[in-house]
């Protein structure tokens, strides 16, 4: 991987555009850049961030705002979970026909990859928003199973949770969404990333046990994997997405 420059994402769209443009100009103006790939946490349609919940952005035309950031290099916008799923799937050998990437961090994001590419029919899906029953109420999956929700419930970050019983409870929370998603998509492989995915070994055995018990007998439980590059998956996904886009 090349150089990495980190900065907090501004909550105002114009500040974000200015900061990103300045960063690109400062570090890459003199280089031959073929494409600029921007990952955003939300629903992306034709370069427009229709809705980015955690940033509070709505109908933000990111592609137009960033056009020309590096001369004639095209600026392509894609959902961050889709990009992470693309990267995590492409490193598998063999590449599965279908995979579901789930990032469990502040929220829950999903990416569906088919034959090694972001599935065009499901690229707008928001798995963290599916409605399922938990604790006697119908709620969004990420409202009770995300990293934010886990901290609210147990008053501890994942890194500080050592109780096996607590991790069993967390596995139950996470399973609720998978019980709804797996029968519909039926992926061969499920890859879990994000801050909670880092602790995959703490909850995965219980999670798989719940799913094997509760999924209908004619729907197999997919293979579960921990993300190979949980911190860099989105960056690698940008690279693969650029290669695919430039090859068209």
Beta strands, then each sheet from edge to edge (+ up, - down):
strand 1: 35-40
strand 2: 43-45
strand 3: 48-52
strand 4: 57-61
strand 5: 74-79
strand 6: 98-104
strand 7: 108-114
strand 8: 117-118
strand 9: 131-134
strand 10: 137-140
strand 11: 189-193
strand 12: 223-226
sheet 1: 1+ 5+
sheet 2: 2+ 3- 4+
sheet 3: 8+ 7- 6+ 11+ 12+
sheet 4: 9+ 10-
end
